[in-house]
Amino acid sequence: MNLSISYSLNRSGKDGVYRMASGVSSRRSWLGSRLQRQEALEGYLWISPWLIGFLVFSLGPIIASFYLSLTKYKIGGTPEWLGLANYQTAFFDDPLFWPSIWRTTYFSLASVLLGVLLSLLAAMLLNQNLRGKTIFRALYYLPSLTPVVALAILWQWLLSPQQGLINYLLSMVGIPGPGWLTDQSWAIPSIILITLWSTVGGGRMIIFLAGLQGVPKELQEAAEMDGANGWQRFRNVTIPLISPVILFNVILGVIGAFSTFSVAYLATSPPGGPNYATWFYMLHLYSNAFNFFQMGYASALAWVFFVFIFILSYLQIKLSDRWVYYEFS
Amino acid sequence: MATTQPSVRSLPGTQADSVRKTGSSATNRFWSQVALYGLAILTAIAFSLPFFWTVSSSLKTAAEIRQIPPTFWPEEIRWANYPDVFRLAPFARFIWNTVIITSLAMIGQIISAAAVAFGFTRFRFPGRETLFFLVLSTMMLPWQVTIVPQFLLFRYLHWLNTFLPLIVPSFFGGGAFFIFLLRQFFMTIPRDLDEAAKLDGASSVRVFWSIILPLSGPAIATVAIFSFLQHWNEFIGPLIFLNTEDKYTLSIGLRYFLSNPFESDEPREAILMAASLIVAAPSLLLFFVAQKYFVRGIVTTGLKG
């Protein structure tokens, strides 16, 4: 039977494979025919690199870190069962835990709101059919290619209180520049500035630009005929049509902002800034894991973060029903 | 040139209407264009000035770099800052290490992401949609959540302070972003081609190697570019897994300069800027050579994701 099917398949040509295969599956269970079994097996083989990688480098570590988070584990020793004590320490006893969360939240809110808004504005500017548009796009995009260590070194220099370009430019217009990265209250705004410079014109802007180019001209023109002014057309035509792109950028932006590590670690000295000014959550996690080798406690911090990001992304997707517009749903 | 985008209208002095071609609307249109270009140029300056400043600083002498107010372009150019980068640190070694890691990781990422994408587009198997959803959801998984157990795993394998933790994972799937990108591309290749080859007795490996891959040049190029950027610029992995100077990559090596004791005639900041430029140069050059692949890659993941 199976032999005759595969034989007739070979003769019936390319489309026949699928017609026959689906015919068989209606009569038998999914893995009924040998041909389908073989196809499935081959499929699993092809995706096996990812499957193995996922188990070894993602799922396994997620589970392992949950187990570790319930133990006291210093490298070289054996894990000692603690139950929820690490979580208790984080929430009630660790003096750096809550401040680092508020700091990270402040930074994330500001950098995502400003970043998404400015990227959208930059994309709208590029969408105006300017001559030399590709040159402008390239110039806006370049900062996002700066390696993070170079970014930190460069901006430490630009924001240097005495010798930096920024304070020099400010002094030319009569504004005394602040201490930027060396000043406790200016350190986070400085990190926001660095982040904006290196991300506003990057992938996010390109995605917005592509989204804007997908807005049908006829819709804009129809709204114009109906007497809608610029703001109304922007608000009621452009925004709804690019809202899925906004959602995408906001979700990834939020995850990225809350995970910020490198810039804050590198641009301030000591890492984490004057008096912990830029001691973000990830610096806290990193230093517990790789400076103090408290692997159990660091895992608990990682899990708190994991759950937090999960809930945050879930809420954003849930709430998006109210403002994201999908053409085909 | 009538603009249909609303943002123009919201700028001052842009009541221009493409239908009414009166004299005043033409003037308004002219000024709105001026405002638009002015804004575009100002933004371009804001984005480029730091680069200009890096280049200018990298050529200054010790005296000039500390001068207040600073000079926009060095009065006396000190080319020696660039050779100094190599003299003061084993920078050639850092470059070599980075080249090795980047090229091996790129090979792993391209081959394994392509194979996995091929599996997801050309075969039907139970759980395919669920597994692909899992692939996509790993895009949202922050590295911090898995880093501690990964570190312990690599320690157990005696891989710490070797390049292996930075290379081997690339061979296992190559990352959700690239799998997704290649899958989107493979889906546009007509199945007729591989079915015809199969009828001629070609194995799936052969279909993959001699039909799918040769037809996927642009997509592979996009993956190669982003893979290069990812590994060339990677900071956290090398920071955690490498700990002796002879193993350092460029990004970790750059940090080395920050703690380097400089002689009084060596302009510390200028040499730092020169080193930063050397590290950033390949990425910037790559962008100028292959701009369209950048845009394509970003747009694929952003719009269809």
Interface residues (C-beta under 8 A of the other chain):
Chain A: N10 G13 K14 V17 W30 L31 Q36 E39 A40 L41 E42 G43 Y44 L45 W46 I47 P49 W50 L51 I52 G53 F54 V56 F57 S58 G60 P61 I62 A64 S65 L68 I75 L121 A122 M124 L125 L126 N127 Q128 N129 L130 T134 F136 A138 L139 Y140 Y141 L142 P143 L145 T146 P147 V148 V149 A150 I153 L154 W155 W157 L158 Q162 Q163 L165 Y168 S171 W197 G201 G203 I206 I207 A210 G211 L212 G214 K217 Q220 E221 E224 N229 G230 W231 R233 F234 V237 T238 V245 F248 N249 I251 L252 I255 F258 S259 F261 S262 L266 S269 M282 L285 Y286 A289 F290 M295 A298 S299 A302 W303 F305 F306 I309 S313
Chain B: M1 T3 T4 Q5 P6 S7 V8 R9 S10 T14 L36 Y37 L39 A40 T43 A44 A46 F47 S48 L49 P50 F51 W53 T54 S57 I65 R66 I68 P69 P70 S112 A115 V116 F118 G119 F120 R122 F123 R124 F125 P126 R128 L131 L134 V135 T138 M140 L141 P142 W143 Q144 V145 T146 I147 V148 P149 Q150 F151 L152 L153 R155 P169 F171 F172 G173 G174 I179 R191 D192 E195 A196 L199 S204 F208 L229 W232 N233 F235 I236 I240 L250 S251 I252 L254 R255 L258 E269 L272 M273 A275 S276 L277 V279 A280 S283 L284 F287 F288 Q291 F294 V295 I298 V299 G302 L303 G305
